């Protein structure tokens, strides 16, 4: 099995559950602390492209920073590069965890989704 890159926040329960799930399914993980070191804009752009998901899915819409910045009303008026730069500027804005093997990407943790992609 190839090594998976996991962008996560160790204090986040969802991230811990995702990491446990992946390890229990025999995956070797490279863990990145997304709050201390948010992924660079070019890394995020690649993750978004590989995921096939709309960029909005990468935003932690329930997070404090998202609400403080009033992004619900502002994102629509921003071009994609501005949104990616914004995500890269603050790891708390990014929905977590993000898992990739370099060709597939998942955002967030839902066991059934993990089962179909990483199981």
PDB file as gemmi writes it, atoms N, CA and C in Angstrom:
CRYST1    1.000    1.000    1.000  90.00  90.00  90.00 P 1                      
ATOM      1  N   UNK A   1       0.838  -1.200   0.000  1.00  0.00           N  
ATOM      2  CA  UNK A   1       0.000   0.000   0.000  1.00  0.00           C  
ATOM      3  C   UNK A   1       0.873   1.252   0.000  1.00  0.00           C  
ATOM      4  N   UNK A   2       0.461   2.233  -0.757  1.00  0.00           N  
ATOM      5  CA  UNK A   2       1.251   3.458  -0.798  1.00  0.00           C  
ATOM      6  C   UNK A   2       1.013   4.262   0.479  1.00  0.00           C  
ATOM      7  N   UNK A   3       1.955   5.129   0.768  1.00  0.00           N  
ATOM      8  CA  UNK A   3       1.832   5.988   1.949  1.00  0.00           C  
ATOM      9  C   UNK A   3       0.800   7.075   1.649  1.00  0.00           C  
ATOM     10  N   UNK A   4      -0.051   7.351   2.623  1.00  0.00           N  
ATOM     11  CA  UNK A   4      -1.055   8.404   2.473  1.00  0.00           C  
ATOM     12  C   UNK A   4      -0.585   9.660   3.187  1.00  0.00           C  
ATOM     13  N   UNK A   5      -0.831  10.805   2.572  1.00  0.00           N  
ATOM     14  CA  UNK A   5      -0.581  12.074   3.230  1.00  0.00           C  
ATOM     15  C   UNK A   5      -1.886  12.517   3.877  1.00  0.00           C  
ATOM     16  N   UNK A   6      -1.809  12.856   5.156  1.00  0.00           N  
ATOM     17  CA  UNK A   6      -3.002  13.274   5.892  1.00  0.00           C  
ATOM     18  C   UNK A   6      -2.767  14.671   6.467  1.00  0.00           C  
ATOM     19  N   UNK A   7      -3.544  15.628   5.976  1.00  0.00           N  
ATOM     20  CA  UNK A   7      -3.499  16.991   6.508  1.00  0.00           C  
ATOM     21  C   UNK A   7      -4.553  17.050   7.594  1.00  0.00           C  
ATOM     22  N   UNK A   8      -4.094  17.246   8.836  1.00  0.00           N  
ATOM     23  CA  UNK A   8      -5.014  17.117   9.965  1.00  0.00           C  
ATOM     24  C   UNK A   8      -4.598  18.024  11.106  1.00  0.00           C  
ATOM     25  N   UNK A   9      -5.473  18.084  12.116  1.00  0.00           N  
ATOM     26  CA  UNK A   9      -5.226  18.858  13.330  1.00  0.00           C  
ATOM     27  C   UNK A   9      -5.323  17.858  14.480  1.00  0.00           C  
ATOM     28  N   UNK A  10      -4.196  17.574  15.158  1.00  0.00           N  
ATOM     29  CA  UNK A  10      -4.182  16.510  16.170  1.00  0.00           C  
ATOM     30  C   UNK A  10      -5.228  16.648  17.277  1.00  0.00           C  
ATOM     31  N   UNK A  11      -5.667  17.890  17.575  1.00  0.00           N  
ATOM     32  CA  UNK A  11      -6.652  18.076  18.651  1.00  0.00           C  
ATOM     33  C   UNK A  11      -8.075  17.833  18.170  1.00  0.00           C  
ATOM     34  N   UNK A  12      -8.247  17.621  16.873  1.00  0.00           N  
ATOM     35  CA  UNK A  12      -9.575  17.438  16.292  1.00  0.00           C  
ATOM     36  C   UNK A  12      -9.983  15.967  16.398  1.00  0.00           C  
ATOM     37  N   UNK A  13     -11.117  15.723  17.044  1.00  0.00           N  
ATOM     38  CA  UNK A  13     -11.599  14.347  17.229  1.00  0.00           C  
ATOM     39  C   UNK A  13     -11.852  13.635  15.914  1.00  0.00           C  
ATOM     40  N   UNK A  14     -12.413  14.343  14.945  1.00  0.00           N  
ATOM     41  CA  UNK A  14     -12.683  13.754  13.636  1.00  0.00           C  
ATOM     42  C   UNK A  14     -11.381  13.309  12.975  1.00  0.00           C  
ATOM     43  N   UNK A  15     -10.350  14.151  13.090  1.00  0.00           N  
ATOM     44  CA  UNK A  15      -9.039  13.801  12.519  1.00  0.00           C  
ATOM     45  C   UNK A  15      -8.465  12.565  13.202  1.00  0.00           C  
ATOM     46  N   UNK A  16      -8.559  12.535  14.522  1.00  0.00           N  
ATOM     47  CA  UNK A  16      -8.026  11.378  15.267  1.00  0.00           C  
ATOM     48  C   UNK A  16      -8.748  10.099  14.845  1.00  0.00           C  
ATOM     49  N   UNK A  17     -10.073  10.182  14.680  1.00  0.00           N  
ATOM     50  CA  UNK A  17     -10.836   9.010  14.251  1.00  0.00           C  
ATOM     51  C   UNK A  17     -10.426   8.569  12.851  1.00  0.00           C  
ATOM     52  N   UNK A  18     -10.209   9.538  11.960  1.00  0.00           N  
ATOM     53  CA  UNK A  18      -9.805   9.219  10.592  1.00  0.00           C  
ATOM     54  C   UNK A  18      -8.439   8.546  10.581  1.00  0.00           C  
ATOM     55  N   UNK A  19      -7.494   9.088  11.354  1.00  0.00           N  
ATOM     56  CA  UNK A  19      -6.141   8.524  11.423  1.00  0.00           C  
ATOM     57  C   UNK A  19      -6.203   7.093  11.963  1.00  0.00           C  
ATOM     58  N   UNK A  20      -6.986   6.894  13.039  1.00  0.00           N  
ATOM     59  CA  UNK A  20      -7.153   5.552  13.617  1.00  0.00           C  
ATOM     60  C   UNK A  20      -7.714   4.588  12.577  1.00  0.00           C  
ATOM     61  N   UNK A  21      -8.732   5.043  11.854  1.00  0.00           N  
ATOM     62  CA  UNK A  21      -9.373   4.199  10.839  1.00  0.00           C  
ATOM     63  C   UNK A  21      -8.348   3.792   9.780  1.00  0.00           C  
ATOM     64  N   UNK A  22      -7.602   4.759   9.276  1.00  0.00           N  
ATOM     65  CA  UNK A  22      -6.615   4.481   8.221  1.00  0.00           C  
ATOM     66  C   UNK A  22      -5.530   3.524   8.726  1.00  0.00           C  
ATOM     67  N   UNK A  23      -5.053   3.759   9.954  1.00  0.00           N  
ATOM     68  CA  UNK A  23      -4.018   2.885  10.511  1.00  0.00           C  
ATOM     69  C   UNK A  23      -4.552   1.473  10.723  1.00  0.00           C  
ATOM     70  N   UNK A  24      -5.798   1.374  11.173  1.00  0.00           N  
ATOM     71  CA  UNK A  24      -6.372   0.050  11.420  1.00  0.00           C  
ATOM     72  C   UNK A  24      -6.612  -0.706  10.107  1.00  0.00           C  
ATOM     73  N   UNK A  25      -6.625   0.018   8.981  1.00  0.00           N  
ATOM     74  CA  UNK A  25      -6.766  -0.618   7.672  1.00  0.00           C  
ATOM     75  C   UNK A  25      -5.414  -0.774   6.969  1.00  0.00           C  
ATOM     76  N   UNK A  26      -4.344  -0.663   7.758  1.00  0.00           N  
ATOM     77  CA  UNK A  26      -3.014  -0.990   7.255  1.00  0.00           C  
ATOM     78  C   UNK A  26      -2.306   0.084   6.449  1.00  0.00           C  
ATOM     79  N   UNK A  27      -2.805   1.316   6.506  1.00  0.00           N  
ATOM     80  CA  UNK A  27      -2.154   2.386   5.744  1.00  0.00           C  
ATOM     81  C   UNK A  27      -0.982   2.979   6.522  1.00  0.00           C  
ATOM     82  N   UNK A  28       0.083   3.266   5.805  1.00  0.00           N  
ATOM     83  CA  UNK A  28       1.200   4.011   6.380  1.00  0.00           C  
ATOM     84  C   UNK A  28       0.892   5.480   6.128  1.00  0.00           C  
ATOM     85  N   UNK A  29       1.026   6.312   7.164  1.00  0.00           N  
ATOM     86  CA  UNK A  29       0.590   7.701   7.051  1.00  0.00           C  
ATOM     87  C   UNK A  29       1.735   8.678   7.245  1.00  0.00           C  
ATOM     88  N   UNK A  30       1.676   9.739   6.470  1.00  0.00           N  
ATOM     89  CA  UNK A  30       2.543  10.886   6.695  1.00  0.00           C  
ATOM     90  C   UNK A  30       1.606  11.995   7.160  1.00  0.00           C  
ATOM     91  N   UNK A  31       1.751  12.410   8.417  1.00  0.00           N  
ATOM     92  CA  UNK A  31       0.808  13.365   9.005  1.00  0.00           C  
ATOM     93  C   UNK A  31       1.344  14.787   8.922  1.00  0.00           C  
ATOM     94  N   UNK A  32       0.478  15.691   8.501  1.00  0.00           N  
ATOM     95  CA  UNK A  32       0.818  17.106   8.449  1.00  0.00           C  
ATOM     96  C   UNK A  32      -0.106  17.865   9.393  1.00  0.00           C  
ATOM     97  N   UNK A  33       0.474  18.724  10.214  1.00  0.00           N  
ATOM     98  CA  UNK A  33      -0.295  19.535  11.161  1.00  0.00           C  
ATOM     99  C   UNK A  33      -0.767  20.782  10.418  1.00  0.00           C  
ATOM    100  N   UNK A  34      -2.028  20.789  10.015  1.00  0.00           N  
ATOM    101  CA  UNK A  34      -2.497  21.852   9.112  1.00  0.00           C  
ATOM    102  C   UNK A  34      -2.694  23.209   9.786  1.00  0.00           C  
ATOM    103  N   UNK A  35      -2.695  23.254  11.110  1.00  0.00           N  
ATOM    104  CA  UNK A  35      -2.826  24.554  11.779  1.00  0.00           C  
ATOM    105  C   UNK A  35      -1.432  25.205  11.886  1.00  0.00           C  
ATOM    106  N   UNK A  36      -0.442  24.417  12.325  1.00  0.00           N  
ATOM    107  CA  UNK A  36       0.930  24.936  12.415  1.00  0.00           C  
ATOM    108  C   UNK A  36       1.519  25.205  11.038  1.00  0.00           C  
ATOM    109  N   UNK A  37       1.222  24.313  10.095  1.00  0.00           N  
ATOM    110  CA  UNK A  37       1.771  24.434   8.741  1.00  0.00           C  
ATOM    111  C   UNK A  37       0.709  24.147   7.700  1.00  0.00           C  
ATOM    112  N   UNK A  38      -0.114  25.149   7.379  1.00  0.00           N  
ATOM    113  CA  UNK A  38      -1.147  24.928   6.362  1.00  0.00           C  
ATOM    114  C   UNK A  38      -0.498  24.588   5.014  1.00  0.00           C  
ATOM    115  N   UNK A  39      -1.164  23.751   4.208  1.00  0.00           N  
ATOM    116  CA  UNK A  39      -0.606  23.431   2.893  1.00  0.00           C  
ATOM    117  C   UNK A  39      -0.423  24.703   2.056  1.00  0.00           C  
ATOM    118  N   UNK A  40       0.616  24.731   1.260  1.00  0.00           N  
ATOM    119  CA  UNK A  40       0.905  25.878   0.378  1.00  0.00           C  
ATOM    120  C   UNK A  40      -0.177  25.982  -0.705  1.00  0.00           C  
ATOM    121  N   UNK A  41      -0.374  27.198  -1.267  1.00  0.00           N  
ATOM    122  CA  UNK A  41      -1.413  27.376  -2.291  1.00  0.00           C  
ATOM    123  C   UNK A  41      -1.321  26.374  -3.447  1.00  0.00           C  
ATOM    124  N   UNK A  42      -0.084  26.089  -3.918  1.00  0.00           N  
ATOM    125  CA  UNK A  42       0.026  25.161  -5.055  1.00  0.00           C  
ATOM    126  C   UNK A  42      -0.352  23.734  -4.662  1.00  0.00           C  
ATOM    127  N   UNK A  43      -0.100  23.360  -3.394  1.00  0.00           N  
ATOM    128  CA  UNK A  43      -0.496  22.039  -2.896  1.00  0.00           C  
ATOM    129  C   UNK A  43      -2.026  21.971  -2.818  1.00  0.00           C  
ATOM    130  N   UNK A  44      -2.633  23.013  -2.272  1.00  0.00           N  
ATOM    131  CA  UNK A  44      -4.099  23.052  -2.177  1.00  0.00           C  
ATOM    132  C   UNK A  44      -4.742  23.003  -3.560  1.00  0.00           C  
ATOM    133  N   UNK A  45      -4.194  23.752  -4.503  1.00  0.00           N  
ATOM    134  CA  UNK A  45      -4.756  23.773  -5.856  1.00  0.00           C  
ATOM    135  C   UNK A  45      -4.726  22.370  -6.456  1.00  0.00           C  
ATOM    136  N   UNK A  46      -3.629  21.646  -6.232  1.00  0.00           N  
ATOM    137  CA  UNK A  46      -3.499  20.273  -6.739  1.00  0.00           C  
ATOM    138  C   UNK A  46      -4.493  19.343  -6.049  1.00  0.00           C  
ATOM    139  N   UNK A  47      -4.655  19.488  -4.730  1.00  0.00           N  
ATOM    140  CA  UNK A  47      -5.605  18.654  -3.978  1.00  0.00           C  
ATOM    141  C   UNK A  47      -7.029  18.885  -4.476  1.00  0.00           C  
ATOM    142  N   UNK A  48      -7.368  20.146  -4.712  1.00  0.00           N  
ATOM    143  CA  UNK A  48      -8.714  20.481  -5.200  1.00  0.00           C  
ATOM    144  C   UNK A  48      -8.929  19.826  -6.568  1.00  0.00           C  
ATOM    145  N   UNK A  49      -7.930  19.945  -7.437  1.00  0.00           N  
ATOM    146  CA  UNK A  49      -8.033  19.375  -8.783  1.00  0.00           C  
ATOM    147  C   UNK A  49      -8.211  17.859  -8.715  1.00  0.00           C  
ATOM    148  N   UNK A  50      -7.373  17.185  -7.911  1.00  0.00           N  
ATOM    149  CA  UNK A  50      -7.445  15.724  -7.806  1.00  0.00           C  
ATOM    150  C   UNK A  50      -8.758  15.250  -7.187  1.00  0.00           C  
ATOM    151  N   UNK A  51      -9.309  16.051  -6.280  1.00  0.00           N  
ATOM    152  CA  UNK A  51     -10.517  15.622  -5.563  1.00  0.00           C  
ATOM    153  C   UNK A  51     -11.742  15.630  -6.462  1.00  0.00           C  
ATOM    154  N   UNK A  52     -11.725  16.508  -7.475  1.00  0.00           N  
ATOM    155  CA  UNK A  52     -12.915  16.663  -8.315  1.00  0.00           C  
ATOM    156  C   UNK A  52     -14.041  17.387  -7.593  1.00  0.00           C  
ATOM    157  N   UNK A  53     -13.768  17.886  -6.386  1.00  0.00           N  
ATOM    158  CA  UNK A  53     -14.800  18.575  -5.601  1.00  0.00           C  
ATOM    159  C   UNK A  53     -14.752  20.076  -5.875  1.00  0.00           C  
ATOM    160  N   UNK A  54     -15.890  20.753  -5.676  1.00  0.00           N  
ATOM    161  CA  UNK A  54     -15.840  22.221  -5.761  1.00  0.00           C  
ATOM    162  C   UNK A  54     -14.956  22.759  -4.637  1.00  0.00           C  
ATOM    163  N   UNK A  55     -14.275  23.849  -4.909  1.00  0.00           N  
ATOM    164  CA  UNK A  55     -13.361  24.453  -3.941  1.00  0.00           C  
ATOM    165  C   UNK A  55     -14.044  24.734  -2.602  1.00  0.00           C  
ATOM    166  N   UNK A  56     -15.318  25.098  -2.646  1.00  0.00           N  
ATOM    167  CA  UNK A  56     -16.066  25.419  -1.431  1.00  0.00           C  
ATOM    168  C   UNK A  56     -16.033  24.255  -0.427  1.00  0.00           C  
ATOM    169  N   UNK A  57     -15.927  23.022  -0.918  1.00  0.00           N  
ATOM    170  CA  UNK A  57     -15.908  21.847  -0.030  1.00  0.00           C  
ATOM    171  C   UNK A  57     -14.653  21.796   0.831  1.00  0.00           C  
ATOM    172  N   UNK A  58     -13.646  22.576   0.482  1.00  0.00           N  
ATOM    173  CA  UNK A  58     -12.403  22.584   1.251  1.00  0.00           C  
ATOM    174  C   UNK A  58     -12.449  23.570   2.411  1.00  0.00           C  
ATOM    175  N   UNK A  59     -13.512  24.371   2.475  1.00  0.00           N  
ATOM    176  CA  UNK A  59     -13.641  25.333   3.566  1.00  0.00           C  
ATOM    177  C   UNK A  59     -14.335  24.707   4.759  1.00  0.00           C  
ATOM    178  N   UNK A  60     -13.798  24.974   5.944  1.00  0.00           N  
ATOM    179  CA  UNK A  60     -14.392  24.523   7.198  1.00  0.00           C  
ATOM    180  C   UNK A  60     -15.509  25.517   7.545  1.00  0.00           C  
ATOM    181  N   UNK A  61     -16.675  25.302   6.938  1.00  0.00           N  
ATOM    182  CA  UNK A  61     -17.772  26.273   7.056  1.00  0.00           C  
ATOM    183  C   UNK A  61     -18.352  26.344   8.464  1.00  0.00           C  
ATOM    184  N   UNK A  62     -18.050  25.361   9.317  1.00  0.00           N  
ATOM    185  CA  UNK A  62     -18.575  25.431  10.692  1.00  0.00           C  
ATOM    186  C   UNK A  62     -17.539  26.004  11.651  1.00  0.00           C  
ATOM    187  N   UNK A  63     -16.369  26.380  11.126  1.00  0.00           N  
ATOM    188  CA  UNK A  63     -15.299  26.879  11.992  1.00  0.00           C  
ATOM    189  C   UNK A  63     -15.477  28.337  12.386  1.00  0.00           C  
ATOM    190  N   UNK A  64     -14.849  28.708  13.508  1.00  0.00           N  
ATOM    191  CA  UNK A  64     -14.949  30.077  14.034  1.00  0.00           C  
ATOM    192  C   UNK A  64     -14.376  31.104  13.059  1.00  0.00           C  
ATOM    193  N   UNK A  65     -13.205  30.794  12.493  1.00  0.00           N  
ATOM    194  CA  UNK A  65     -12.527  31.763  11.627  1.00  0.00           C  
ATOM    195  C   UNK A  65     -13.385  32.063  10.389  1.00  0.00           C  
ATOM    196  N   UNK A  66     -13.989  31.013   9.829  1.00  0.00           N  
ATOM    197  CA  UNK A  66     -14.872  31.167   8.664  1.00  0.00           C  
ATOM    198  C   UNK A  66     -15.998  32.139   8.996  1.00  0.00           C  
ATOM    199  N   UNK A  67     -16.586  31.964  10.175  1.00  0.00           N  
ATOM    200  CA  UNK A  67     -17.699  32.827  10.602  1.00  0.00           C  
ATOM    201  C   UNK A  67     -17.221  34.243  10.912  1.00  0.00           C  
ATOM    202  N   UNK A  68     -16.067  34.348  11.622  1.00  0.00           N  
ATOM    203  CA  UNK A  68     -15.528  35.677  11.968  1.00  0.00           C  
ATOM    204  C   UNK A  68     -15.249  36.504  10.725  1.00  0.00           C  
ATOM    205  N   UNK A  69     -14.728  35.852   9.685  1.00  0.00           N  
ATOM    206  CA  UNK A  69     -14.379  36.572   8.457  1.00  0.00           C  
ATOM    207  C   UNK A  69     -15.591  36.806   7.551  1.00  0.00           C  
ATOM    208  N   UNK A  70     -16.754  36.274   7.954  1.00  0.00           N  
ATOM    209  CA  UNK A  70     -17.970  36.446   7.160  1.00  0.00           C  
ATOM    210  C   UNK A  70     -17.848  35.856   5.755  1.00  0.00           C  
ATOM    211  N   UNK A  71     -17.183  34.718   5.658  1.00  0.00           N  
ATOM    212  CA  UNK A  71     -16.877  34.160   4.334  1.00  0.00           C  
ATOM    213  C   UNK A  71     -18.092  33.627   3.585  1.00  0.00           C  
ATOM    214  N   UNK A  72     -19.136  33.304   4.337  1.00  0.00           N  
ATOM    215  CA  UNK A  72     -20.341  32.797   3.673  1.00  0.00           C  
ATOM    216  C   UNK A  72     -20.802  33.775   2.587  1.00  0.00           C  
ATOM    217  N   UNK A  73     -20.693  35.061   2.900  1.00  0.00           N  
ATOM    218  CA  UNK A  73     -21.153  36.083   1.957  1.00  0.00           C  
ATOM    219  C   UNK A  73     -20.052  36.544   1.004  1.00  0.00           C  
ATOM    220  N   UNK A  74     -18.791  36.275   1.346  1.00  0.00           N  
ATOM    221  CA  UNK A  74     -17.681  36.826   0.560  1.00  0.00           C  
ATOM    222  C   UNK A  74     -17.110  35.872  -0.486  1.00  0.00           C  
ATOM    223  N   UNK A  75     -17.182  34.552  -0.227  1.00  0.00           N  
ATOM    224  CA  UNK A  75     -16.518  33.599  -1.124  1.00  0.00           C  
ATOM    225  C   UNK A  75     -16.992  33.703  -2.565  1.00  0.00           C  
ATOM    226  N   UNK A  76     -18.287  33.908  -2.755  1.00  0.00           N  
ATOM    227  CA  UNK A  76     -18.840  33.988  -4.103  1.00  0.00           C  
ATOM    228  C   UNK A  76     -18.202  35.062  -4.961  1.00  0.00           C  
ATOM    229  N   UNK A  77     -17.749  36.142  -4.332  1.00  0.00           N  
ATOM    230  CA  UNK A  77     -17.155  37.243  -5.071  1.00  0.00           C  
ATOM    231  C   UNK A  77     -15.650  37.120  -5.264  1.00  0.00           C  
ATOM    232  N   UNK A  78     -15.071  36.017  -4.778  1.00  0.00           N  
ATOM    233  CA  UNK A  78     -13.616  35.839  -4.879  1.00  0.00           C  
ATOM    234  C   UNK A  78     -13.277  34.869  -5.986  1.00  0.00           C  
ATOM    235  N   UNK A  79     -12.187  35.149  -6.713  1.00  0.00           N  
ATOM    236  CA  UNK A  79     -11.784  34.167  -7.716  1.00  0.00           C  
ATOM    237  C   UNK A  79     -11.109  32.985  -7.015  1.00  0.00           C  
ATOM    238  N   UNK A  80     -10.911  31.917  -7.768  1.00  0.00           N  
ATOM    239  CA  UNK A  80     -10.414  30.670  -7.189  1.00  0.00           C  
ATOM    240  C   UNK A  80      -9.042  30.860  -6.534  1.00  0.00           C  
ATOM    241  N   UNK A  81      -8.161  31.614  -7.172  1.00  0.00           N  
ATOM    242  CA  UNK A  81      -6.817  31.802  -6.609  1.00  0.00           C  
ATOM    243  C   UNK A  81      -6.872  32.533  -5.267  1.00  0.00           C  
ATOM    244  N   UNK A  82      -7.749  33.537  -5.176  1.00  0.00           N  
ATOM    245  CA  UNK A  82      -7.909  34.264  -3.897  1.00  0.00           C  
ATOM    246  C   UNK A  82      -8.395  33.314  -2.800  1.00  0.00           C  
ATOM    247  N   UNK A  83      -9.345  32.447  -3.162  1.00  0.00           N  
ATOM    248  CA  UNK A  83      -9.877  31.488  -2.186  1.00  0.00           C  
ATOM    249  C   UNK A  83      -8.785  30.521  -1.732  1.00  0.00           C  
ATOM    250  N   UNK A  84      -7.988  30.044  -2.670  1.00  0.00           N  
ATOM    251  CA  UNK A  84      -6.906  29.117  -2.340  1.00  0.00           C  
ATOM    252  C   UNK A  84      -5.862  29.808  -1.458  1.00  0.00           C  
ATOM    253  N   UNK A  85      -5.511  31.064  -1.797  1.00  0.00           N  
ATOM    254  CA  UNK A  85      -4.557  31.812  -0.980  1.00  0.00           C  
ATOM    255  C   UNK A  85      -5.102  32.016   0.444  1.00  0.00           C  
ATOM    256  N   UNK A  86      -6.389  32.269   0.535  1.00  0.00           N  
ATOM    257  CA  UNK A  86      -7.035  32.446   1.831  1.00  0.00           C  
ATOM    258  C   UNK A  86      -6.942  31.152   2.653  1.00  0.00           C  
ATOM    259  N   UNK A  87      -7.261  30.024   2.028  1.00  0.00           N  
ATOM    260  CA  UNK A  87      -7.156  28.730   2.711  1.00  0.00           C  
ATOM    261  C   UNK A  87      -5.726  28.501   3.207  1.00  0.00           C  
ATOM    262  N   UNK A  88      -4.750  28.792   2.343  1.00  0.00           N  
ATOM    263  CA  UNK A  88      -3.347  28.552   2.679  1.00  0.00           C  
ATOM    264  C   UNK A  88      -2.868  29.470   3.805  1.00  0.00           C  
ATOM    265  N   UNK A  89      -3.562  30.596   3.999  1.00  0.00           N  
ATOM    266  CA  UNK A  89      -3.130  31.564   5.003  1.00  0.00           C  
ATOM    267  C   UNK A  89      -3.554  31.169   6.415  1.00  0.00           C  
ATOM    268  N   UNK A  90      -4.521  30.257   6.549  1.00  0.00           N  
ATOM    269  CA  UNK A  90      -5.010  29.886   7.873  1.00  0.00           C  
ATOM    270  C   UNK A  90      -5.578  28.466   7.849  1.00  0.00           C  
ATOM    271  N   UNK A  91      -4.842  27.537   8.454  1.00  0.00           N  
ATOM    272  CA  UNK A  91      -5.250  26.130   8.464  1.00  0.00           C  
ATOM    273  C   UNK A  91      -6.605  25.887   9.097  1.00  0.00           C  
ATOM    274  N   UNK A  92      -7.061  26.812   9.947  1.00  0.00           N  
ATOM    275  CA  UNK A  92      -8.371  26.620  10.588  1.00  0.00           C  
ATOM    276  C   UNK A  92      -9.518  26.822   9.603  1.00  0.00           C  
ATOM    277  N   UNK A  93      -9.213  27.400   8.453  1.00  0.00           N  
ATOM    278  CA  UNK A  93     -10.253  27.579   7.435  1.00  0.00           C  
ATOM    279  C   UNK A  93     -10.484  26.310   6.619  1.00  0.00           C  
ATOM    280  N   UNK A  94      -9.548  25.364   6.713  1.00  0.00           N  
ATOM    281  CA  UNK A  94      -9.601  24.178   5.859  1.00  0.00           C  
ATOM    282  C   UNK A  94     -10.375  23.055   6.529  1.00  0.00           C  
ATOM    283  N   UNK A  95     -11.301  22.485   5.788  1.00  0.00           N  
ATOM    284  CA  UNK A  95     -12.048  21.324   6.295  1.00  0.00           C  
ATOM    285  C   UNK A  95     -11.058  20.174   6.454  1.00  0.00           C  
ATOM    286  N   UNK A  96     -11.197  19.457   7.545  1.00  0.00           N  
ATOM    287  CA  UNK A  96     -10.224  18.414   7.825  1.00  0.00           C  
ATOM    288  C   UNK A  96     -10.877  17.096   8.184  1.00  0.00           C  
ATOM    289  N   UNK A  97     -10.146  16.024   8.071  1.00  0.00           N  
ATOM    290  CA  UNK A  97      -8.814  15.909   7.475  1.00  0.00           C  
ATOM    291  C   UNK A  97      -8.892  15.820   5.947  1.00  0.00           C  
ATOM    292  N   UNK A  98      -7.774  16.135   5.305  1.00  0.00           N  
ATOM    293  CA  UNK A  98      -7.635  15.896   3.870  1.00  0.00           C  
ATOM    294  C   UNK A  98      -6.663  14.729   3.731  1.00  0.00           C  
ATOM    295  N   UNK A  99      -7.068  13.706   2.988  1.00  0.00           N  
ATOM    296  CA  UNK A  99      -6.230  12.518   2.793  1.00  0.00           C  
ATOM    297  C   UNK A  99      -5.976  12.354   1.300  1.00  0.00           C  
ATOM    298  N   UNK A 100      -4.716  12.080   0.939  1.00  0.00           N  
ATOM    299  CA  UNK A 100      -4.398  11.849  -0.474  1.00  0.00           C  
ATOM    300  C   UNK A 100      -3.302  10.806  -0.631  1.00  0.00           C  
ATOM    301  N   UNK A 101      -3.360  10.112  -1.755  1.00  0.00           N  
ATOM    302  CA  UNK A 101      -2.283   9.188  -2.116  1.00  0.00           C  
ATOM    303  C   UNK A 101      -1.563   9.710  -3.360  1.00  0.00           C  
ATOM    304  N   UNK A 102      -1.882  10.954  -3.736  1.00  0.00           N  
ATOM    305  CA  UNK A 102      -1.273  11.541  -4.920  1.00  0.00           C  
ATOM    306  C   UNK A 102      -2.132  11.417  -6.164  1.00  0.00           C  
ATOM    307  N   UNK A 103      -3.167  10.565  -6.095  1.00  0.00           N  
ATOM    308  CA  UNK A 103      -4.092  10.494  -7.226  1.00  0.00           C  
ATOM    309  C   UNK A 103      -5.541  10.639  -6.793  1.00  0.00           C  
ATOM    310  N   UNK A 104      -5.842  10.223  -5.544  1.00  0.00           N  
ATOM    311  CA  UNK A 104      -7.199  10.394  -5.007  1.00  0.00           C  
ATOM    312  C   UNK A 104      -7.119  11.300  -3.781  1.00  0.00           C  
ATOM    313  N   UNK A 105      -8.232  11.979  -3.501  1.00  0.00           N  
ATOM    314  CA  UNK A 105      -8.289  12.881  -2.355  1.00  0.00           C  
ATOM    315  C   UNK A 105      -9.655  12.738  -1.684  1.00  0.00           C  
ATOM    316  N   UNK A 106      -9.661  12.684  -0.354  1.00  0.00           N  
ATOM    317  CA  UNK A 106     -10.921  12.788   0.387  1.00  0.00           C  
ATOM    318  C   UNK A 106     -10.806  13.976   1.336  1.00  0.00           C  
ATOM    319  N   UNK A 107     -11.951  14.614   1.591  1.00  0.00           N  
ATOM    320  CA  UNK A 107     -12.006  15.768   2.492  1.00  0.00           C  
ATOM    321  C   UNK A 107     -13.035  15.446   3.573  1.00  0.00           C  
ATOM    322  N   UNK A 108     -12.620  15.573   4.826  1.00  0.00           N  
ATOM    323  CA  UNK A 108     -13.511  15.214   5.927  1.00  0.00           C  
ATOM    324  C   UNK A 108     -13.414  13.723   6.206  1.00  0.00           C  
ATOM    325  N   UNK A 109     -14.177  13.249   7.171  1.00  0.00           N  
ATOM    326  CA  UNK A 109     -14.155  11.822   7.505  1.00  0.00           C  
ATOM    327  C   UNK A 109     -15.562  11.280   7.618  1.00  0.00           C  
ATOM    328  N   UNK A 110     -15.916  10.435   6.670  1.00  0.00           N  
ATOM    329  CA  UNK A 110     -17.141   9.649   6.752  1.00  0.00           C  
ATOM    330  C   UNK A 110     -16.706   8.214   6.504  1.00  0.00           C  
ATOM    331  N   UNK A 111     -17.040   7.333   7.429  1.00  0.00           N  
ATOM    332  CA  UNK A 111     -16.530   5.968   7.357  1.00  0.00           C  
ATOM    333  C   UNK A 111     -16.863   5.282   6.032  1.00  0.00           C  
ATOM    334  N   UNK A 112     -18.100   5.471   5.539  1.00  0.00           N  
ATOM    335  CA  UNK A 112     -18.474   4.788   4.287  1.00  0.00           C  
ATOM    336  C   UNK A 112     -17.662   5.304   3.100  1.00  0.00           C  
ATOM    337  N   UNK A 113     -17.379   6.613   3.104  1.00  0.00           N  
ATOM    338  CA  UNK A 113     -16.557   7.187   2.041  1.00  0.00           C  
ATOM    339  C   UNK A 113     -15.130   6.637   2.139  1.00  0.00           C  
ATOM    340  N   UNK A 114     -14.578   6.588   3.339  1.00  0.00           N  
ATOM    341  CA  UNK A 114     -13.230   6.054   3.539  1.00  0.00           C  
ATOM    342  C   UNK A 114     -13.188   4.598   3.091  1.00  0.00           C  
ATOM    343  N   UNK A 115     -14.242   3.841   3.430  1.00  0.00           N  
ATOM    344  CA  UNK A 115     -14.310   2.426   3.066  1.00  0.00           C  
ATOM    345  C   UNK A 115     -14.216   2.265   1.545  1.00  0.00           C  
ATOM    346  N   UNK A 116     -14.954   3.105   0.802  1.00  0.00           N  
ATOM    347  CA  UNK A 116     -14.947   2.956  -0.652  1.00  0.00           C  
ATOM    348  C   UNK A 116     -13.662   3.472  -1.283  1.00  0.00           C  
ATOM    349  N   UNK A 117     -13.034   4.505  -0.704  1.00  0.00           N  
ATOM    350  CA  UNK A 117     -11.836   5.088  -1.316  1.00  0.00           C  
ATOM    351  C   UNK A 117     -10.562   4.442  -0.764  1.00  0.00           C  
ATOM    352  N   UNK A 118     -10.484   4.277   0.541  1.00  0.00           N  
ATOM    353  CA  UNK A 118      -9.245   3.799   1.184  1.00  0.00           C  
ATOM    354  C   UNK A 118      -9.357   2.392   1.765  1.00  0.00           C  
ATOM    355  N   UNK A 119     -10.539   1.780   1.683  1.00  0.00           N  
ATOM    356  CA  UNK A 119     -10.758   0.471   2.327  1.00  0.00           C  
ATOM    357  C   UNK A 119     -10.094  -0.697   1.622  1.00  0.00           C  
TER     358      UNK A 119                                                      
END                                                                             
